[in-house]
Amino acid sequence: MKRIAPLLITTCIGVALTTACSESAGGPKLLRLQVSVSSNGTAATAPECIRIPVLHGSRVQNQIDVDGQFTVKYDAVPEQVNLSFHQVENAETLYRAIAAETLEHGYAEELTVVTLDGEMFTVNLTSACQ
């Protein structure tokens, strides 16, 4: 019994330290969506990093103004982020509802956006903020 006690104490301390030293705070994973807009290879606006809220009932809403040419409105809830484009051609086909699960597994998409004035922009969406 004397030999088992030190081993048991060492095992318990090791488990406690391993658990206490975890780098994860636990709970839901922090998810993000980066929206980057460029025109002719030049950034039209600074990349926007949208943080997806984790608390049930939370919501993050805002809009990105792209040089006064068009806007990207976003509405993020824990389950998904919705992106809508305004003052652009074919706005309904550009609309995106991206599930949190999709962001968690990695997401990247490039969209071509044409404003009502005929200006062309590239919008890159990615789940990794820079």
MIDOSE-1310 file (N, C-alpha, C; in nm, 2 decimals, decimal comma, always signed):
residues 130
mkri	+0,08/-0,12/+0,00/+0,00/+0,00/+0,00/+0,09/+0,13/+0,00; +0,20/+0,12/+0,07/+0,29/+0,23/+0,07/+0,34/+0,27/-0,07; +0,36/+0,17/-0,16/+0,41/+0,20/-0,29/+0,30/+0,26/-0,38; +0,18/+0,22/-0,36/+0,07/+0,26/-0,44/+0,03/+0,41/-0,41
apll	+0,04/+0,45/-0,29/+0,01/+0,59/-0,25/+0,09/+0,70/-0,33; +0,22/+0,68/-0,33/+0,30/+0,79/-0,41/+0,26/+0,79/-0,55; +0,24/+0,67/-0,61/+0,20/+0,66/-0,75/+0,07/+0,73/-0,78; -0,02/+0,70/-0,69/-0,16/+0,76/-0,70/-0,15/+0,91/-0,68
ittc	-0,07/+0,96/-0,59/-0,06/+1,11/-0,57/+0,01/+1,17/-0,69; +0,11/+1,11/-0,75/+0,18/+1,16/-0,86/+0,08/+1,17/-0,98; +0,00/+1,06/-1,00/-0,09/+1,06/-1,11/-0,20/+1,17/-1,09; -0,25/+1,19/-0,97/-0,35/+1,29/-0,95/-0,29/+1,43/-0,97
igva	-0,17/+1,45/-0,93/-0,11/+1,58/-0,95/-0,09/+1,61/-1,10; -0,04/+1,50/-1,17/-0,02/+1,51/-1,32/-0,15/+1,55/-1,39; -0,26/+1,48/-1,36/-0,39/+1,51/-1,42/-0,43/+1,65/-1,39; -0,42/+1,69/-1,26/-0,46/+1,83/-1,22/-0,38/+1,93/-1,30
ltta	-0,25/+1,91/-1,31/-0,17/+2,01/-1,38/-0,20/+2,01/-1,53; -0,22/+1,90/-1,59/-0,25/+1,90/-1,73/-0,38/+1,97/-1,76; -0,48/+1,95/-1,67/-0,61/+2,01/-1,69/-0,60/+2,16/-1,66; -0,53/+2,20/-1,56/-0,51/+2,34/-1,52/-0,43/+2,42/-1,62
cses	-0,34/+2,35/-1,70/-0,25/+2,42/-1,79/-0,31/+2,43/-1,93; -0,43/+2,38/-1,95/-0,49/+2,38/-2,09/-0,49/+2,53/-2,14; -0,46/+2,55/-2,27/-0,47/+2,68/-2,33/-0,61/+2,72/-2,37; -0,70/+2,62/-2,37/-0,84/+2,65/-2,41/-0,92/+2,69/-2,29
aggp	-1,00/+2,79/-2,32/-1,09/+2,84/-2,21/-1,22/+2,75/-2,20; -1,23/+2,66/-2,30/-1,35/+2,57/-2,30/-1,46/+2,65/-2,37; -1,57/+2,58/-2,38/-1,69/+2,64/-2,45/-1,68/+2,64/-2,60; -1,76/+2,72/-2,66/-1,76/+2,72/-2,81/-1,64/+2,78/-2,87
kllr	-1,60/+2,74/-2,98/-1,48/+2,79/-3,05/-1,51/+2,93/-3,10; -1,41/+3,02/-3,09/-1,42/+3,15/-3,15/-1,41/+3,15/-3,30; -1,51/+3,19/-3,37/-1,51/+3,19/-3,51/-1,51/+3,33/-3,57; -1,45/+3,35/-3,69/-1,43/+3,48/-3,75/-1,46/+3,46/-3,90
lqvs	-1,49/+3,57/-3,96/-1,50/+3,58/-4,11/-1,44/+3,71/-4,15; -1,34/+3,70/-4,24/-1,27/+3,82/-4,29/-1,33/+3,85/-4,43; -1,37/+3,98/-4,45/-1,42/+4,03/-4,57/-1,31/+4,13/-4,63; -1,25/+4,10/-4,74/-1,15/+4,18/-4,81/-1,21/+4,22/-4,94
vssn	-1,19/+4,35/-4,98/-1,24/+4,40/-5,11/-1,13/+4,47/-5,18; -1,11/+4,43/-5,31/-1,01/+4,49/-5,39/-1,07/+4,53/-5,53; -1,00/+4,62/-5,59/-1,04/+4,66/-5,73/-0,91/+4,67/-5,81; -0,90/+4,60/-5,92/-0,78/+4,59/-6,00/-0,66/+4,55/-5,92
gtaa	-0,67/+4,46/-5,82/-0,56/+4,42/-5,74/-0,52/+4,51/-5,63; -0,59/+4,62/-5,61/-0,56/+4,72/-5,50/-0,67/+4,71/-5,40; -0,63/+4,71/-5,27/-0,73/+4,71/-5,17/-0,82/+4,83/-5,18; -0,95/+4,81/-5,18/-1,05/+4,92/-5,18/-1,09/+4,96/-5,04
tape	-1,07/+4,87/-4,95/-1,10/+4,90/-4,81/-1,01/+4,81/-4,72; -0,99/+4,85/-4,60/-0,92/+4,76/-4,50/-1,00/+4,63/-4,48; -0,93/+4,52/-4,47/-1,01/+4,39/-4,44/-1,09/+4,41/-4,31; -1,20/+4,36/-4,31/-1,29/+4,36/-4,19/-1,30/+4,22/-4,14
ciri	-1,27/+4,21/-4,01/-1,27/+4,08/-3,94/-1,40/+4,07/-3,86; -1,49/+3,99/-3,90/-1,62/+3,98/-3,83/-1,61/+3,87/-3,72; -1,63/+3,90/-3,60/-1,62/+3,80/-3,49/-1,76/+3,75/-3,47; -1,78/+3,62/-3,48/-1,91/+3,55/-3,47/-1,94/+3,54/-3,32
pvlh	-2,05/+3,60/-3,27/-2,08/+3,59/-3,12/-2,10/+3,44/-3,08; -2,07/+3,41/-2,95/-2,08/+3,28/-2,90/-2,20/+3,26/-2,81; -2,25/+3,37/-2,75/-2,36/+3,36/-2,65/-2,49/+3,35/-2,72; -2,57/+3,26/-2,68/-2,71/+3,24/-2,74/-2,78/+3,37/-2,73
gsrv	-2,84/+3,42/-2,84/-2,92/+3,54/-2,84/-2,83/+3,67/-2,88; -2,70/+3,65/-2,89/-2,61/+3,76/-2,92/-2,62/+3,78/-3,07; -2,59/+3,91/-3,11/-2,59/+3,95/-3,25/-2,49/+4,06/-3,27; -2,42/+4,05/-3,39/-2,33/+4,15/-3,43/-2,37/+4,20/-3,57
qnqi	-2,40/+4,33/-3,58/-2,45/+4,39/-3,70/-2,37/+4,51/-3,74; -2,33/+4,52/-3,86/-2,26/+4,64/-3,91/-2,26/+4,64/-4,06; -2,20/+4,74/-4,12/-2,18/+4,74/-4,26/-2,05/+4,80/-4,30; -2,00/+4,75/-4,41/-1,87/+4,80/-4,47/-1,90/+4,88/-4,59
dvdg	-1,85/+5,01/-4,58/-1,87/+5,10/-4,70/-1,74/+5,08/-4,78; -1,76/+5,05/-4,91/-1,65/+5,03/-5,00/-1,64/+5,16/-5,09; -1,56/+5,25/-5,05/-1,53/+5,37/-5,13/-1,65/+5,44/-5,18; -1,76/+5,43/-5,10/-1,88/+5,50/-5,15/-1,95/+5,43/-5,27
qftv	-1,89/+5,32/-5,32/-1,94/+5,25/-5,43/-2,05/+5,16/-5,40; -2,03/+5,08/-5,29/-2,14/+4,98/-5,25/-2,11/+4,95/-5,10; -2,21/+4,88/-5,04/-2,19/+4,84/-4,90/-2,22/+4,69/-4,89; -2,15/+4,64/-4,79/-2,17/+4,50/-4,75/-2,22/+4,50/-4,61
kyda	-2,35/+4,46/-4,59/-2,41/+4,45/-4,45/-2,39/+4,31/-4,40; -2,36/+4,30/-4,27/-2,35/+4,17/-4,21/-2,43/+4,17/-4,08; -2,48/+4,05/-4,06/-2,56/+4,02/-3,94/-2,52/+3,88/-3,89; -2,44/+3,88/-3,78/-2,38/+3,76/-3,73/-2,45/+3,72/-3,60
vpeq	-2,49/+3,59/-3,59/-2,55/+3,53/-3,48/-2,46/+3,40/-3,45; -2,48/+3,34/-3,34/-2,39/+3,22/-3,31/-2,40/+3,11/-3,42; -2,51/+3,10/-3,48/-2,53/+2,99/-3,58/-2,48/+3,02/-3,72; -2,48/+3,15/-3,75/-2,43/+3,18/-3,89/-2,41/+3,33/-3,90
vnls	-2,35/+3,37/-4,02/-2,33/+3,51/-4,05/-2,40/+3,53/-4,19; -2,48/+3,64/-4,20/-2,55/+3,67/-4,32/-2,48/+3,79/-4,38; -2,45/+3,79/-4,51/-2,39/+3,90/-4,58/-2,48/+3,94/-4,69; -2,51/+4,07/-4,70/-2,59/+4,12/-4,81/-2,52/+4,24/-4,87
fhqv	-2,53/+4,25/-5,00/-2,46/+4,35/-5,08/-2,56/+4,45/-5,14; -2,53/+4,58/-5,13/-2,62/+4,69/-5,17/-2,55/+4,78/-5,26; -2,63/+4,84/-5,36/-2,59/+4,93/-5,46/-2,50/+4,85/-5,56; -2,54/+4,72/-5,59/-2,47/+4,64/-5,68/-2,57/+4,56/-5,77
enae	-2,52/+4,52/-5,88/-2,60/+4,44/-5,97/-2,61/+4,30/-5,91; -2,72/+4,23/-5,94/-2,75/+4,09/-5,89/-2,72/+4,08/-5,74; -2,77/+4,17/-5,66/-2,75/+4,16/-5,52/-2,81/+4,03/-5,46; -2,92/+3,99/-5,51/-2,98/+3,87/-5,45/-2,90/+3,74/-5,47
tlyr	-2,82/+3,74/-5,58/-2,73/+3,62/-5,60/-2,60/+3,63/-5,52; -2,57/+3,75/-5,48/-2,45/+3,76/-5,40/-2,47/+3,74/-5,25; -2,60/+3,74/-5,21/-2,63/+3,72/-5,07/-2,57/+3,58/-5,02; -2,51/+3,59/-4,90/-2,45/+3,47/-4,84/-2,50/+3,45/-4,70
aiaa	-2,54/+3,33/-4,66/-2,57/+3,28/-4,53/-2,47/+3,17/-4,50; -2,37/+3,20/-4,42/-2,26/+3,11/-4,40/-2,27/+3,05/-4,25; -2,29/+2,92/-4,25/-2,31/+2,85/-4,12/-2,18/+2,85/-4,03; -2,20/+2,86/-3,90/-2,08/+2,86/-3,81/-2,00/+2,73/-3,83
etle	-2,07/+2,62/-3,86/-2,00/+2,49/-3,88/-1,91/+2,50/-4,00; -1,96/+2,57/-4,11/-1,88/+2,59/-4,23/-1,75/+2,67/-4,20; -1,77/+2,77/-4,12/-1,65/+2,86/-4,08/-1,55/+2,77/-4,00; -1,60/+2,69/-3,91/-1,52/+2,61/-3,82/-1,43/+2,51/-3,90
hgya	-1,48/+2,46/-4,01/-1,40/+2,37/-4,09/-1,32/+2,44/-4,20; -1,33/+2,57/-4,21/-1,25/+2,64/-4,30/-1,33/+2,68/-4,42; -1,33/+2,81/-4,45/-1,42/+2,86/-4,56/-1,34/+2,97/-4,64; -1,35/+2,96/-4,77/-1,29/+3,07/-4,85/-1,37/+3,08/-4,98
eelt	-1,40/+3,20/-5,02/-1,48/+3,22/-5,14/-1,44/+3,36/-5,20; -1,44/+3,36/-5,33/-1,41/+3,49/-5,40/-1,54/+3,52/-5,49; -1,58/+3,65/-5,47/-1,70/+3,69/-5,54/-1,66/+3,81/-5,63; -1,72/+3,82/-5,75/-1,71/+3,93/-5,83/-1,83/+4,02/-5,82
vvtl	-1,81/+4,14/-5,78/-1,92/+4,24/-5,75/-1,91/+4,35/-5,85; -2,02/+4,38/-5,92/-2,03/+4,49/-6,01/-2,13/+4,59/-5,96; -2,08/+4,72/-5,94/-2,17/+4,82/-5,89/-2,27/+4,86/-5,99; -2,37/+4,94/-5,95/-2,47/+5,00/-6,04/-2,41/+5,09/-6,15
dgem	-2,29/+5,14/-6,12/-2,21/+5,23/-6,21/-2,12/+5,15/-6,30; -2,12/+5,02/-6,29/-2,04/+4,93/-6,37/-1,90/+4,91/-6,32; -1,86/+4,96/-6,20/-1,73/+4,93/-6,15/-1,72/+4,79/-6,10; -1,61/+4,72/-6,12/-1,59/+4,58/-6,08/-1,50/+4,57/-5,96
ftvn	-1,54/+4,49/-5,86/-1,46/+4,46/-5,74/-1,46/+4,31/-5,71; -1,35/+4,27/-5,64/-1,34/+4,14/-5,60/-1,36/+4,14/-5,45; -1,44/+4,05/-5,40/-1,47/+4,04/-5,25/-1,42/+3,90/-5,22; -1,32/+3,89/-5,12/-1,27/+3,76/-5,07/-1,33/+3,74/-4,93
ltsa	-1,39/+3,63/-4,91/-1,44/+3,59/-4,78/-1,36/+3,47/-4,73; -1,31/+3,47/-4,61/-1,23/+3,36/-4,56/-1,25/+3,35/-4,41; -1,24/+3,23/-4,36/-1,26/+3,21/-4,21/-1,13/+3,24/-4,13; -1,03/+3,28/-4,19/-0,90/+3,31/-4,12/-0,88/+3,46/-4,13
cq	-0,89/+3,53/-4,02/-0,86/+3,68/-4,02/-0,71/+3,70/-4,02; -0,66/+3,80/-4,09/-0,52/+3,83/-4,09/-0,49/+3,95/-4,00
